[in-house]
Amino acid sequence: MIRLIGRRLLVTLPTLFGVLVVAFLLLNVAPGDPVAAMVGERADPATIARLRADLHLDDPLPAQFAHYLASVVRGDLGRSYITDRPIARDLAERFPKTAELALAAMTLAALCGITLGIVSAVRPGRVVDRLAMLLSYLGVSFPVYWVGLVLILCFAVALRWLPPSGSGGLAYLVLPALTLGMRSIAFLARMTRAAMLEVLSSDFVRTARAKGVGPAAVVLRHGFRNALIPVITVLGLDTGNYLTGSILTETIFGWPGLGRYVLSAIEKRDLPAIQGSILFMSLVFVLVNLVTDLIYAKADPRIAYD
């Protein structure tokens, strides 16, 4: 297990450096002037020139990258051009809300999707199986923004059961979590069903049944435990995506998370905020993948020796 963690951490460093280089180059060759976005188009040339010099925007690209890399190594992601606040402080304030939304969505997806998949696999071809697969196909087919708008119209506007936007108590979390987790429910249901059908037809499951093991123990202890690997894969990937890419859901519901922060930074061409957010989200995604690999090794110890 320790060797597995060490190998994954060694791969993390060049991965993050590559993300840093690509993000820096793409943002610096993109059209537009961040100084003009800061002070407006009517600012005098002297003010613009002074700000560009203060922000090192007139330096050659290698010098700009070296300056930025030195700051990142020290743990300084820079200051926002627009708010003049440290990027790290903004991320620390926004990320907990994104993590709250992502964990709520994945908890809902895991409970609903895995349950549907197990029930479908236990009774293949029955009415429950067909309904579960129909729901999974619908969940995959509908885009996130459409699902969010429909949920707002139904439960916030028409029925007035839940608030349409903002953050606060549990009521504010229901609609965004359901919107974000809808696709995961569908994927988990289909993946769990396929994995369970394969495992339940195995020889060791037939042996367990022949020995008189109860149906619940056969399904959960023998079947589901050996079907965990593909389920863990979906959970790990979707959790990483939700922690780093829930921009649409946060925008639709006015959720004050990391996604809205990145979108606002892109609109205003706030380069340090965009670069810091990309680097932070990449680090989060890599760490989630590392945790997923560790869970793999826990579910199947043979993986730790690969």
N, C-alpha and C positions, 0 to 999 in steps of 0.2 A: 504493500500500500504506500509506503514512504517513497519507494522508487517511482511509483506511478505519479505521485504528487510532484516529485522533483522533475520528472520529464515534462509534465504539463506546464510547470512554472518556467522551465527553460524555454519552452516554445512561446510562452506569453510575451517575453521581452521583445524578440524581433517582430512579433505580430503587432504589438502596440507601436513600435517604432515605425513600421510600415504604414500603419494607420495615420500616425502623426505626419509623416512625409506627404502622403497622398492628400490628406485634408489640407495641409498648408499650401501645397502647390495648386490644388483645384480652387481654393478660395482666393488665392492671390492673383490667379490669372483670369478669374471671372470678371465680367464687365461691371462697371459701377465704381464709385468712389465713396469709401466709408466716411471720409471727412465731410463730404457734401451732405451725406445723410445725417451727420451729427449737427452741423451748423446751418444747413439749409442752402439753397442755391443762391441766395442773395447776399451771402457773406462776402466780405472784401477779400481780395487775393492775399493780403498780408496775413490775415487770420488763418486762412487755409494753409498757407505755407508754413506758418509757425506750428500749427497742429500736426501737419505731416512730419515735420522735423521732430517734434516731441514724441510722436508715436513710432518713429523710425521707419515710416513708410517710404521715405526717399532713399533709404539704404538699398544696396543690391539684395536680391533674393537670398543668396547664401548667407549674407550678414544678418538679414532678418530672421532666417531660420535658425542660425546659431544663437542669436539672442533669445528667441522663443524657446529653443531646446534647453538652454541653460536655465531659463526660468522654470520650465516644467520639471527638470531634474531637482531643482530646489523645492518643488511642491507648489510653485506659484503659477497658476493658470492665467494670470494677468487680470486686468480690470476691464470692465465693460466700457465700450466707447460711448454708449448712450446713457447709462445710469451712473457710471464712474464708481461702481461697486466691485469688489473682488468677485471673480467668477466662481471661485470655490465656495464663497458664502451663498451666492445665488443657487448653486447646485445643491448645497446642503439644505437649503430651505425648500427647494422644489422636489427633490428626489423622494423624500418620505411620502409625499402625497401620491407620486407615481407608483411607489412600491406598495402603498396601501391599496390602490386601485388594481394593480397587477396581481397581488396576492389574493384579493377578493375574487377577481375574475377566474384565476386558476383554481381556487378552492371550489367555486361553483362548477367550473368545467370538469374538475376531477370527480366530484360527487355525482353529477348528472351523467357525464359521458361514460365513465367506467361502469356505473350501474346499468345504463342502457346497453352497453356492450356485453356485459355478463349475462343479463336477462335474455338478450337476443341469441347469444351463443348457447345458452341452456335449452332454449326452445326455438331452434332454427325453423324457419318456414311458417311459424305460427303468426297470429295476428299481432302480438306484441313485437315480434321480430320485424315484421313489415312496417309497423308504425314507427319503430325506432329508426330503421333505415331511411324511411321517408323523411323524418325529422332531421337526420344527419345530412341527407342530400340537400334539403332546404337550407340548413345552416351553412353549408359550404357554398351554396349558390348565391346567397344574398350578400351584397357588400356591406361593410361595417357602417358607413354613413347612412345607408338606407335603413338598416335595422335600428340605428339610433334615432332617426327621425320618426319612424313608425312607433317606436316605444314611447317617445315623447308625446306624439299625437294621441296615443291610446291612454296611457297611464297618467300623464301630466295634464294634457289639455282637456280630453274628453271626460275621463273618470276623476281627475284631480286627486289621485291617490298618492302620488309621489311628486317631488319638486322637479322641474325640468332642467335645472342647471345649478351650478355652484357647488360648494362643499360645506359639510357640517356633520350632522349625525349619520346614522345608518341609512336613513331614508334617501339621502343624497347619493349614496354609494350603489344603490340597487340597480338603477337603470344603466349607468356607465359600466358596471361590472358585468351585467347581463349582455350588453352590447359587445363589450370586448371579449367576453368568453364564449360567445355563440359559436364561432368557428372552431374553437378548441373542443367544445362539447361534441360537435359533429365529427371532428377528426378522431377524438378519443373513443367515441362510440364505435366507429368503423374499425379502428385499429385494435381495440380490445376484443371486439367480436371476432375478427380474423385470427388473432393470436389465440383466443380461447378455443375456437373451433379446431385449430391445429393441435393444441395441447390435449383437449378432451378426447381426441381420436387416437392418442398415443397408447402404447402398450402398457406403460406403468399406470395410467389412469384406469384401464380395463382391469389390471391386476388389483388395484385398490378397491374397485367396485366388487370384484369377485371375492375379495376377503371380507366383504360386509361393511366397508367404510361408508358412513352416512353420506347422503347427497351433498349436504352443505360442506362437509369436510373435503369431499372430492373436488367440488367446484372451487372453493376458496383456498384450501391448503395445498392441494396438489395441482389444480388447474391454474388459478390466477397467479399463484406464486411463480410458476414457470412461464407465464406469459407476460411477465413484468417488463422485460427488456424493451420491446417496442413501445410500450406505454410510457416508460420512463423517458424514452427518446422524445416523444411528442410533448410530454410535460416540460422537459428541460428546454427544448427549442422554443416552445410557446412562452414560457416564463421569461426567457431572455428577450424575446421579441416584445413582450408586453412591458418589460422594464425599460426598454430602450426605444420603442417605436409606437407608442400609443398616442400619436399626434392627432389623428382624426377623432378618436373618442374624446380626448381631453378638449379639443376645440369645439365639438358639438355640444358637450355638456358644460362648458366653461369650467373645467376642472383645473385647478391651479398647480399643475404638475410640470414635469420636465419637458413634456412634449410641446406644451404651449410656450414655454420659455424658448425652446429651440426655434419654433415657428416665428416668434416675435423677433428673435435675433436674425433670422434669415431675411425677414421683411425689411429690417433696418440695416442690413449688411454690417452687423456687429461682429467683426471677424474674431476677436478674442473669445467672445461668448460662443460662437459657433465651433471654433476649434476646441475650446475647453469642453464643450458638451459632447462633441464627437469622441474625443479621447476618453472622457469619463464613461460614456455609454459603451465604448469598445471594451474598456476594462471590466465593466459590469457584465457584459455578455461573455467575456472570456472566463470570468469567475463563475458564472452560472454554468458554463460548459464544464469547468473543472469539478464543480459540485455534482453535476450529472454523471461524470465519469466515476466519481467516488461512489455514487449510489449504484452505478452499474456493478462495480467491484463488490459492493455489499450484497446486491441481489444475486450475483453470480461470481463467486470467488475466483473462478478460472480466468476472468477478465484481468485481474490484477497481475497475472503472470504473462500476459500477451506482450 
